[in-house]
Amino acid sequence: MGAMPEEIESLLPLLTNRTERSIGGRIYYAGELHGKNIVMAFSRWGKVAAASTATTMLQAYGITDLLFTGVAGAIDANLKTGDIVIAEKLIQHDLDARPIMAQHEIPLLGKTWIETDPVWRARLTHSVNQVINQKILNSLVGEAALKNFDIHSPGLYTGEIASGDQFFRSKEQKLALQQLLPHILCVEMEGAAVAQVCYENDLRFAVVRTISDASDEKSVIDFPAFINKIASHYTVAILDHLFRQDW
């Protein structure tokens, strides 16, 4: 399981029989979450870092499934801060080896999109729907924090996510991506790279993102506070509910 430092810090008290191991500048926490064996780590930011973390989890711990959590910037106009997106498929928006191959095509794989596991999508959908209940959100993060980020009745979306080594901070970037990939819901910096690692190693995987900003000039201002006050609480609640289920 890949996650942000704030998410991991909040999840650690829930982990039993915990062990820690430092590999490649990252700390991997292994243990049990509601009786299910897991390993989690902060992937760091960017495609290379995330792919490296996923590969280490596979080689050092023999994982069979991978969940990647975090935040993303909205691209679709319907998305608002506090909404949650479960990836149906992912693409590397900055991958371009033309004219050798088509734009966005992964070299030697012949694929541009990689789909997530439908079973994990269904499990996450059930858990997210429980968590985004307004009464539960009020108890999780507090009415003041929700009001500060103008979060009212957050929604759940499933669809396409784009990944690339860019932090979107302007309307020009956002519009350019919309023109290039008009069906994209949101953009982030790791998911599609992790998806490639999972595809090449036959790992079941899923990606779930909380919308932190509108991928525009306000992104830098909103981003750090949102992770601390909103996103980390979302993720912990979703995973806590997810791992309590029988599957």
C-alpha positions as CSV (number, residue, x, y, z in Angstrom):
1,M,0.0,0.0,0.0
2,G,1.4,3.4,-1.0
3,A,0.4,6.5,0.9
4,M,1.5,10.0,2.0
5,P,3.4,10.5,5.3
6,E,0.3,12.0,7.0
7,E,-1.8,9.0,6.1
8,I,0.8,6.5,7.3
9,E,1.3,8.4,10.6
10,S,-2.5,8.2,11.2
11,L,-2.6,4.5,10.2
12,L,0.3,3.3,12.3
13,P,-1.7,3.1,15.6
14,L,-4.1,0.7,13.8
15,L,-1.3,-1.7,12.8
16,T,-0.6,-4.7,15.0
17,N,2.5,-6.9,15.1
18,R,4.3,-4.1,13.4
19,T,7.8,-4.2,12.0
20,E,9.9,-1.5,10.3
21,R,12.5,-1.8,7.6
22,S,14.5,0.9,5.8
23,I,15.2,0.2,2.1
24,G,16.3,2.8,-0.4
25,G,15.6,5.8,1.8
26,R,12.1,4.7,2.6
27,I,10.6,3.1,5.8
28,Y,8.4,0.1,5.1
29,Y,5.9,-0.7,7.8
30,A,4.6,-4.3,7.8
31,G,1.9,-5.7,10.1
32,E,-1.7,-6.6,10.4
33,L,-4.7,-4.3,9.8
34,H,-7.8,-5.9,11.2
35,G,-6.3,-9.3,10.7
36,K,-5.1,-8.8,7.2
37,N,-1.3,-8.7,6.4
38,I,-0.2,-5.4,4.8
39,V,2.9,-3.4,4.2
40,M,2.8,0.4,3.7
41,A,5.3,3.1,2.8
42,F,5.4,6.7,1.6
43,S,6.1,6.4,-2.1
44,R,7.5,9.9,-2.4
45,W,6.4,12.1,-5.2
46,G,6.8,11.5,-8.9
47,K,6.6,8.5,-11.3
48,V,10.1,7.1,-10.8
49,A,9.9,7.3,-7.0
50,A,6.5,5.6,-6.9
51,A,7.5,2.9,-9.3
52,S,10.6,2.2,-7.2
53,T,8.6,1.9,-4.0
54,A,6.1,-0.5,-5.6
55,T,8.9,-2.6,-7.0
56,T,10.6,-2.8,-3.6
57,M,7.3,-3.9,-2.0
58,L,7.0,-6.7,-4.6
59,Q,10.6,-7.9,-4.3
60,A,11.1,-7.5,-0.5
61,Y,7.7,-8.5,0.7
62,G,6.1,-10.5,-2.1
63,I,2.9,-8.4,-2.2
64,T,0.1,-9.7,-4.4
65,D,-2.2,-6.6,-4.3
66,L,-1.4,-2.9,-4.2
67,L,-3.5,0.1,-3.1
68,F,-2.3,3.6,-3.8
69,T,-3.9,6.5,-2.0
70,G,-3.3,10.2,-2.0
71,V,-4.6,13.5,-3.5
72,A,-5.1,14.8,-7.0
73,G,-6.0,18.0,-8.8
74,A,-9.4,18.3,-10.5
75,I,-9.5,18.4,-14.3
76,D,-13.2,17.6,-14.9
77,A,-15.3,20.6,-14.2
78,N,-17.8,18.6,-12.1
79,L,-15.2,17.7,-9.5
80,K,-14.9,19.9,-6.4
81,T,-12.5,19.9,-3.4
82,G,-13.2,17.0,-1.1
83,D,-14.6,14.7,-3.8
84,I,-13.1,11.2,-4.2
85,V,-12.0,9.5,-7.4
86,I,-11.4,5.8,-7.8
87,A,-9.4,5.1,-10.9
88,E,-10.9,2.8,-13.6
89,K,-7.8,3.2,-15.8
90,L,-4.7,5.4,-15.8
91,I,-2.4,7.0,-18.4
92,Q,1.0,8.8,-18.4
93,H,0.1,12.1,-19.9
94,D,3.7,13.2,-20.3
95,L,4.8,10.0,-22.1
96,D,5.5,10.8,-25.8
97,A,7.8,8.7,-28.0
98,R,6.4,9.9,-31.3
99,P,7.1,9.1,-34.1
100,I,8.5,5.8,-32.9
101,M,5.1,4.9,-31.4
102,A,1.8,6.6,-30.6
103,Q,1.6,9.3,-28.0
104,H,1.2,8.0,-24.5
105,E,2.0,4.4,-25.6
106,I,4.2,2.6,-23.1
107,P,7.3,1.3,-24.9
108,L,7.3,-2.4,-25.5
109,L,3.9,-2.9,-23.9
110,G,1.8,-1.6,-26.7
111,K,-0.6,0.0,-24.2
112,T,-1.6,3.5,-23.4
113,W,-4.0,2.8,-20.6
114,I,-3.8,0.4,-17.7
115,E,-7.0,-0.7,-16.0
116,T,-7.3,-1.2,-12.2
117,D,-8.7,-4.4,-10.6
118,P,-12.6,-4.4,-10.7
119,V,-12.9,-6.3,-7.4
120,W,-10.8,-3.7,-5.6
121,R,-12.8,-0.9,-7.2
122,A,-16.0,-2.5,-5.9
123,R,-14.5,-2.8,-2.4
124,L,-13.3,0.8,-2.4
125,T,-16.6,2.0,-3.7
126,H,-18.5,0.4,-0.8
127,S,-16.0,1.8,1.8
128,V,-15.9,5.4,0.3
129,N,-19.7,5.6,0.2
130,Q,-19.8,4.8,4.0
131,V,-17.1,7.4,4.8
132,I,-18.5,10.4,2.8
133,N,-21.7,10.4,4.7
134,Q,-21.9,14.0,6.0
135,K,-22.4,13.0,9.7
136,I,-19.3,10.7,9.5
137,L,-17.2,13.5,7.9
138,N,-18.2,16.0,10.6
139,S,-16.9,13.6,13.2
140,L,-13.7,12.8,11.2
141,V,-12.4,16.2,10.3
142,G,-14.7,18.6,12.1
143,E,-17.3,21.1,10.7
144,A,-14.7,24.0,10.9
145,A,-12.3,22.2,8.5
146,L,-15.0,21.2,6.1
147,K,-16.3,24.8,6.0
148,N,-12.8,26.2,5.5
149,F,-12.3,24.1,2.4
150,D,-15.9,24.6,1.3
151,I,-16.7,20.9,1.4
152,H,-20.4,20.1,1.2
153,S,-21.7,16.6,0.4
154,P,-18.6,15.3,-1.3
155,G,-19.2,12.9,-4.2
156,L,-17.6,9.7,-5.4
157,Y,-16.5,9.3,-9.1
158,T,-14.9,6.4,-11.0
159,G,-13.1,7.0,-14.2
160,E,-9.8,8.0,-15.9
161,I,-6.8,9.5,-14.1
162,A,-3.7,10.9,-15.7
163,S,-0.2,10.9,-14.1
164,G,2.9,12.9,-15.0
165,D,5.9,14.5,-13.4
166,Q,4.3,17.9,-13.2
167,F,2.5,19.8,-10.4
168,F,-0.5,21.5,-12.1
169,R,-0.6,25.2,-10.9
170,S,-2.2,27.1,-13.8
171,K,-5.4,27.2,-15.8
172,E,-3.3,26.9,-19.0
173,Q,-1.9,23.5,-17.9
174,K,-5.4,22.3,-17.0
175,L,-6.9,23.4,-20.4
176,A,-4.0,21.8,-22.3
177,L,-4.6,18.5,-20.6
178,Q,-8.3,18.7,-21.2
179,Q,-7.8,19.2,-24.9
180,L,-5.3,16.3,-25.0
181,L,-7.3,13.9,-22.9
182,P,-10.9,15.2,-22.7
183,H,-12.3,12.4,-20.5
184,I,-9.7,12.7,-17.6
185,L,-11.2,13.3,-14.2
186,C,-8.1,14.3,-12.3
187,V,-4.3,14.5,-12.5
188,E,-1.6,13.4,-10.1
189,M,2.1,12.4,-10.2
190,E,2.3,8.6,-9.5
191,G,-0.6,6.4,-10.2
192,A,0.0,5.4,-13.8
193,A,3.7,4.5,-13.1
194,V,2.6,2.2,-10.2
195,A,0.0,0.8,-12.6
196,Q,2.7,-0.1,-15.1
197,V,4.7,-1.9,-12.4
198,C,1.6,-3.8,-11.3
199,Y,0.7,-4.7,-14.9
200,E,4.1,-6.0,-15.7
201,N,4.2,-8.1,-12.5
202,D,0.6,-9.3,-12.6
203,L,-0.4,-7.6,-9.4
204,R,-4.0,-6.6,-8.6
205,F,-4.1,-2.9,-7.8
206,A,-6.3,0.1,-7.3
207,V,-5.8,3.8,-7.0
208,V,-8.0,6.2,-4.9
209,R,-7.5,10.0,-4.8
210,T,-9.1,12.8,-2.9
211,I,-9.5,16.0,-4.8
212,S,-7.3,18.7,-3.1
213,D,-7.5,21.5,-5.6
214,A,-8.7,22.8,-9.0
215,S,-5.3,22.4,-10.7
216,D,-5.0,26.1,-11.0
217,E,-3.2,29.1,-9.5
218,K,-4.6,28.3,-6.0
219,S,-3.2,24.8,-5.9
220,V,0.1,25.7,-4.1
221,I,-1.8,27.6,-1.4
222,D,-4.4,24.9,-0.7
223,F,-2.3,21.8,-1.1
224,P,-0.3,21.4,2.2
225,A,-3.1,22.4,4.5
226,F,-5.6,20.1,2.7
227,I,-3.4,17.0,3.1
228,N,-3.1,17.6,6.9
229,K,-6.6,18.6,7.7
230,I,-8.7,16.6,5.2
231,A,-7.1,14.0,3.0
232,S,-5.2,12.1,5.6
233,H,-8.5,11.7,7.7
234,Y,-10.4,10.6,4.5
235,T,-7.8,7.9,3.7
236,V,-7.5,6.5,7.2
237,A,-11.3,6.2,7.5
238,I,-11.7,4.5,4.0
239,L,-8.9,2.0,4.7
240,D,-10.1,1.3,8.2
241,H,-13.6,0.5,6.9
242,L,-12.2,-1.4,3.9
243,F,-10.0,-3.8,6.0
244,R,-12.7,-4.4,8.5
245,Q,-14.8,-6.2,5.7
246,D,-14.7,-9.9,5.0
247,W,-13.1,-10.6,1.7
